[in-house]
Amino acid sequence: MRKFKALFIVMLKNTFNLLDGRTKRSKLNKFMGLFLVVAFMPTLFSLYMLAKEGLFMLLPIQQEGLVLSLLFIALSSVTFFMSIFLVPAVYYFSKDSETLLALPLKPEEIVLSKFCLSVVYEYLTTFLLAIPVLVAYVQVMNPDVFFYVKVLIILLLSPVVPLAFGAIIIMVIMAFVPFFKNRDLFNYASGFLALAFAIGINVVVGGTASLSQEKLLQMLTEGNNSLLAIFRFMFPNLPFAIQSLVDGSWLSFILFLVITALVVLVFLYISKIVYFIGIIGVNETAAGRKQLNLKAYQKETSTKGALMSYFLKEMRLMIRTPIYLLNNIATAFILPIIFLVSIGGNVGGEEELSTFIKSIDWTNPDLLLMVSFAGLALGLMMSTLNLITPTALSREGSNIFFMKYIPMSYVKQIQAKILSGLVVSFFGILFSLIAAVVILRMHPIVIILILVMSIQGMIFMNYLGMIVDLIRPKLVWEQEAAAVKQNLNAAFTMIPAFALSFLPFLLMKYLPNNWFTVVTIFVLFSFVNWMLIRLTTRMSITKLHELEV
């Protein structure tokens, strides 16, 4: 236990840069938490109002437990989904893996310390989603004092079982499927696994709601949170956690703790057997050998240009690193597919919804401003969610010296990094538009208008993200996850993206709904983007020159 405690503390300090001796950034970080809380207040308030209105609707029919049930199902599902990428990055592909193997440590000590570190990773997401919903629940329901004790313990333990399930799956695969030790091959396979899981969750959730009207009415009239029976729980401790909060059952709470502890013990037992088997040789990479004829050799060795070569280097790095694949690229493909599967299925099955969509007149001038703002919001959100440019320099880490030594100007290197963000963002916009066209059957003029406005938002957000990372890159980290998931630069781009996405819709009633307004907005963003491009060019030289190697 003493070795585990020391190892966990060291990992925690390395991950959150507590061992970094530089004092300038530490002074700034004192105010960072307060800044983020204030900045995310609109989003938190929206979750709070949504939960509160839902409770007011469900309370008269005694189904208020649905709010807590949906909350903890969402938390567990998101944690399990993240574990598919987090576990390989933390347990196998982190920089400290080889060092830890050489130390006199037992496998369960290494695994348990990394497991606790993974749980800490997930607390930000857990509490960010849970607090506004629970505040609304407490305000409406006014539970007893024991509710607060139980909900705090349940929140602290909620990531444990999903992470353990994900870790067991990954460990068994790494131990008994030899070719998964090839890092490149594993990254591709894990990406498809995550995509299949995301789609599967939507299919399962959609299936739980498909009840006959008679059965649904019967459950509604029963009251007493009878609708909780329609949910299928993937994790065995989850129904007991929800039951203990809804009904105040101490027996359910004790069962939740017991099942959680048993899952952790099973996880540690399995890891003791398979972890060392899977981690040995894990850093192998494929190197295929093939004979090339003259034509193939000329093709392989042809010059692509410095900018294109650097761009391809950036794309390969993101594709081959699991945590980058999830946070930087997967969103461009997963979100449109989830939207198409979840919404598109309902459109085909719900006659009223299908009739409403068919009745939309896309040539109506009243929709002009709304469609323009929707395109702008699409470009902003798709560009900020992929986190490519806000972490472009941060992902270099200790290899930042590479940018100083190669015979390529700083400006072109930054342009190549921005290009990777623009390309991924564009594909995200394109796939989202395809999904929207399939579902909403939009007019071609509407599609073109959305695409043009989304490109403006895409350029703005990618250059803004690059400027933020030039100002404060996170270069001290031990694991790739820290460069993305524990990087506050993402917050500095997400906050303006959320504001610029929602603010125009609030101001829409004060603006004239005509082409002149649309053209004015387009010209305004074009000017702002031009200024950002010039600013990025200047900062590329000065900021990279100031960076310490």
N, C-alpha and C positions, 0 to 999 in steps of 0.2 A: 504493500500500500504506500510506503514511503517513496519508492521509486516512481510509482504511478503519479503521485502528487507532484513530485519535482518535475517529471517529464511534462505533465499537463500544464504546469505554470510556465515552463519555458516555451512550450508551443503557443500558449496563449499570448505571451509577451512578443514572441516573434511575429505572430500573425497580425497583431494590432499595433506593431511598430513601437511597443513600449521599451524596446531595447535600443531604439534609435537615439543617438546622443544629441541630435540637432535640436536646439531649443526654440528656434523661430517658429517651426511648424507646430510644436507642442503648445505654444502660447495661443496660436490661432485655433487649435482644436478645442481649447477651453470653451469657446463660444459656438463651436460647430453644432453641438447637440441642440442648443437653444434655437439656433438658426433653422435647423431641419424641422424641429417641432412646429415653429411658426410657419415655415414654408409649406408644410404638409397639412396645415389646418383645414384648408378647403376640402381636400380629399377625405380627411378624417371626419369632417362635419357631414359630408355627403353619405358616408357609410353609417354614421350615427342617425341621420334623418331617415335613411332607408330602413334601418332596423326598427326605429321607433314607429314609423308608419306601419310597418309589417306587424308589429306587436299590437297596435291599436286595431288592426283588422282581424288578427287571430284571437285576441283575448276574449271577445264575446262568444266565440265558439269553442273556447277552452283548448286551443291548439297552439298556444304561445311557445311550447317546447320546440316547434319547428325551427324557430330562429336559432336556438342553440345547436340543434341538430345539424342544420345547414352550415353553421359556422365551423364546428369541429370536423365535419366531413371535409369541408374545403381545406382547412388547415392540414389535416392528415394527408389528403390527396396531393396537395402542393408539396409537402415535405417529402413524400415518397417519390414524387416525380423528380424533385431536385436531387434526391439521393442517388439516382441513377448516374448522374454526372459528378456529384460531390464525392461519393465514396471512392471512385477510381482516382480522382485528383488528390484526395487527402491521404488515402491508405496506400496507394501504389505508385503514382506518378509524381509525388512531391519530391522536392530536392533532398529532404532529410531521410528518405527511406534507406538508402545505402548506409548512411552514418548510424542509424538506429540498429541496423542488423549487426553491426560490428560491436555494439555495446552489450554488456552482460544483462540483457533484458529478456524477460519472458514474452512470448507472443501476446498473451492476454494483457500484459502491462502496456505494450505498444498500442494494441487495438483499443483498449479502454480509454487511453489518453486521446487517441485520435477520434474515438466515438464521442467523447465529451466535447471535444473541440468542434465536431460537426453539429452537435446539439446547440452550442453557443452560436454557430453560424445561423441557425434557423430561428433563433429568438427574435431577431429583428422583424422578419416576416410574420412570425406568430403574433407578436404583441401589436404590430402595426395594424394587422387585420382585426385582431380580437378586441382591443381596447374600446374603439368607438361602438362596436356592437354590444359589448358587455355594459358600457355606460348607459346605453339606451335601455337595455334589459333591466338594469338596476333601478333606473329612474321610473320605469313603468311598473315593474313588478314589486319593487320594494321588498327584496328577500330578507331573510334573517341573517344574523351576523355570521353563522357558520357557512353560508353560501360564499362569502368572500374568502374564507380560508380554503375551502374546497376548490373554488375556481382558480385561485392562485396556484395551488399545487398541481391541478390538472393542466393548466397552461404551461407550467414549467416542465411537466412530463409528457406533454402532447407530442413533441417531436421524437420521443424515444422509440416507440414501437415502429412507426414508419421508417425511421432511419435504420433500425435493426433489421427489419424485413429487407430493405434495399441492400444493406451491407451483406446479409447472408447470401442473397441471390448473386451479387457481384463476386463475393469470395469463392463460392462454389464454382462459378463459371471460370474464374481465374485459375483455380486449382486443378480442375479436371478437364478443361478444354484448352489444350496446350497452345493452339494457334491464337488464342485471345491474349496471350502474353505479348504478342506483337502489338505494340502501342497503336500504330496506325490503323490496323485492322479492328482493334477494339473500339477505337473512336468512331469509326463508321458504323459498326454494329450497335453501339450504345445510342447513337443518334436515331437509328431506325426503331430501336426499342422504346426510346422516349416518345417518339412520334406515335407509335402504336398504342402506347399507354394513354397518351393524351386523348386520342380518338376513342379508345375503349372506355375511358371514364365518361365521356359524353354519351356514348351509346348506352352504358349501364344506367346513368342517371336518367336519361330519357326513358329507359324501360321502366324505371320505378314509378314514373308518373302516369304510365299508361294503364289506368284503371277504368273499369266500366262505371258509367254514371251512377248506377244503383249502388255499387259497392262504395264509391266515393261519398255519396250522400249518406249512406249508412254510417261510415266512419266519421263523417263530419258531425252528424247528430249525436253520436256517442259522447263526444267531448273527451275530457280527461286525457288530452294529447294522444288520442288513438291513431292519428296520422303518422306517428313515429314508426309504426309497424311497416310502413311502405318502404322504408329505407333498407338497403342492403349494406351492411357494414363490412368493409374489407379488413379491418383490424379488430381483433377480439376484445380489446379493452375499451373500445370506443362506446358501445351501447351502455356499458356500466357507468362511464363518465357522464354521459348525457342524462341517464336515469337518476344519478345521484344529485345532479344540479336541478333537474326539473321537479323531481318528487321529494328531494331532500333525504334520500335513502342513504344511511350510513353503511348498510350492507353492500350496496352497489359501489360506494366509494372504496370500501376495503377490497372488494373484488377487483376494482380497477387497479389499485396499487399492487395487489398480488399478481395479477396477470402481467402487468408491466414489468415487475421484478422477475417473473419466470421467463419472459421473453428475453430480458437482458442476460439472464443466466444461460439460456439456450444459445444465445448469440455468442457469448464468451466461450462456451464449450466448443461450439463449432469453429470459432476463430482460432482456438488453441490447436485444433487439428489441421486446419486448411490454410491458415494465413501464411506461414513460412513456405508452404508448398507453392502458393500462388505468386508470392513476391519475388522469389528467386528467378533471375533472368527476365524480370518484367520490363526492363528498359531496352529490350531487343527491338530493332526496327528491321523492316523488310528491305532487302537489297537484291532485287531480281537481276539475273544475268541472262543476257540474250545476245546473240550475234547479230550485228547490223551490217546490211549491205551499204553500198556507197550512198544511195538515195536516202535511206533511213538515217545514216550517220550525218549527212548534211542537214536533214530536218531536225535532228536532235541537237546539233551544235549551231544552229542558225541563231543569229543575233536578234533579240526581241526589242532591244532598246532598254536603257537604264530604268526609265519610269515603269515600263511594263514588267520588267524583271522584278523590280522591287514590289510592285503591286501583287504579282503572283506569289512572291515570298510571304507577304502579309496574309493572303488568302490561305495558303498551305498551312501556315502557323495556326490560324484560327480553326481550320477544319481538323487538324490533327491533335488539337488540345481539347479534351472533353468539356472543360468548364467554359472555354471560349466558344466552342461549338454551340453550347446551350444558350449562353447569354448574348453572343454576338451574331449568330447566323440562324439558329433554329427558329427564332421568333418570326422571321420573315416567311417561313414555310408553315410553321405549326398554327399560328393564329388564323390565317385565312382558311386552312383546312378545318380547324375546329369550328369556325364560323359557318363554313359551308355544310359540315356534317350536322351540327346542332340546329341551326336555323333552317337550312335547306330541307332537312327531314320533316320539320314541323310544317313548313310551307306545303309540302306535298300531302301531309296528312290532315291539316286543318283547312276545311273548305272556306271558313270565314277569312282567315289570313290570306289565303291564296286569292280570293275575290278582291280583297282590299288592295293587294299589290297590283293586280291587273287593272284596277280602277285608277291608279296614279297616272296623271297626265304630265309626263316629263317635259312637255313643251310649254307648260304653264309659266309665264314670266314671274309669277309670285315665288317660284322655287329657285330663281336665279341666284339670289344672294345666299340662300341656304346651301345650295349645291356648291357654290364657290368656297364658302367657309368649311364645308365638309371636306372638300379636296385639300384645303390648307391644313386642316386638323389631321387628315390622313398622312400627309407628308411629314408633319411635325412628330406625330406619335410613332410612326414606323421608324423614323430616324433616331429618336431618342431611346426607343426600347431595345435597339440592337447594341447599344453601348460600345460601338466600334471606335469612333473618334474621341469620346471622353476618356478612353483608356488606351489610346494608341501608343503613347510614350510609356505609360505605366506598365504595359505588357512587356516592354523591353527589359525592365528590372535592372539587374546588374550588368546586362549586356548592352546598356545604353552607349558604351564606348564604341560599339560597332558603327553607330551612326557618325561618330567623329572621325573614324579611320578610313572608311571606304571612300574612293574617289568619286563622290557624288555630292552635289550641293545640298545644304540643309533644306532649301526651298523645295527641291524636287523630291526629297525623301518625305517631307510633310505632305506634298501633293499626292504622292503614291498612297500614303496612309489615308488621306481624305478620300481618294478615289475608291479605296476598298469599302469605306463607309457609304459612299454614294451608290456603288453598285449593289450592295446588299439591300440598302434602303429602297432602291428602285425596284428590285425584284419583289420586295415585300409589298410595295405599292401596287405593282402589277398583278401579283397573285390576289391581293385583296380586291382589286377592281374586277378581276375575272370572277371571283366568288360573288361579288355584288351584282355583276351583270347576270350571272346564272340565276340568282335568287330574285332580284328586283326588276330584271328586264328593262334596264335603263336605255334611254335614247342615245344614239351615237354622239350627238352634240354635248349631252350631259357627261358622257364618258371622257370626251376630249377636255372639257372644262375642268373636270375633277383632276385629270392627269396633269394638266398645265399648272394648276394651283398647287397640287401636291409636290410637284418638282420644286416650286419656290420654297415651300416649307422644308423639303428635303435638303436643299442647299443651305438654307439658313441654319438648320439644326446641326448639320455635320460640321460646318465651319465654326459655329459657336462651341461645339464639343471639343474641337481641336484647340481652340484658343484657351479653353478652361484647362485642358491637359498640359498645354505649354506653360501655363502660369504655375500649376501645382501638380506635377506628375508624382505618382506614388511608385517610387523605384525600389523601396526596401520591402521585400516580401520573400517568404520561404516557399509559398505554394501559389500556383497560378490563380487559385480561387480568390486570394487576397487582392490581386491586381484588379479584379472585376467586382466581386461581391462586397468587399470591404473598402471600396474606393468611393469617397464622397463626391468625386467629380461627376458621377452619374446623377447625383441629386441636383447639382448645379445646372444640369441641362434638362432634367425632367421637370423641375419647377417652372422654368419659362415655357416649356412645351405644354404643360397642363394649362398654364395661364393663357397662352396664346391660342390654345385649342378651344377653350370655353368662353373666353372674354368676347370674341366676335359675335357669338350667338346671343349673349346678353345685350350687346349693343345693336343688334340687328334691327330692332324696332325703331331706333333713332336714325337709321341710315336709309337713304332713298334706294329702293329696290330696282336698279336699272343697270345697264351695261357700263355707264360712266363710273359708277361706284366700283364695279368689278375691275375695270381697267385701272382705276386709281389705286386700288389695293395691290394689283399686280405690279404697277410701276413703283409703288412705295417699297414693296418687298424686293424688287429688283435692285433698287438703289441701296437698300440695307445690305443685301447680299454682296453687292459690289464693294461696299465699305468693309464688310467682314473679310472678303477675299484679300483686299489690300492690307488689312490689319494682320491677317494670318501670315502673309508673305513677309512683312517686317518682323513680326515676332518670331518667325521660324529661325531667323539668323541670330537675333539677340538672345533669345531664351536658350536655345541649344548651345550657344557659345558659353553661356554662364553655367550650364550644368556641369557638376563635378563628375569626373569619370570614376 
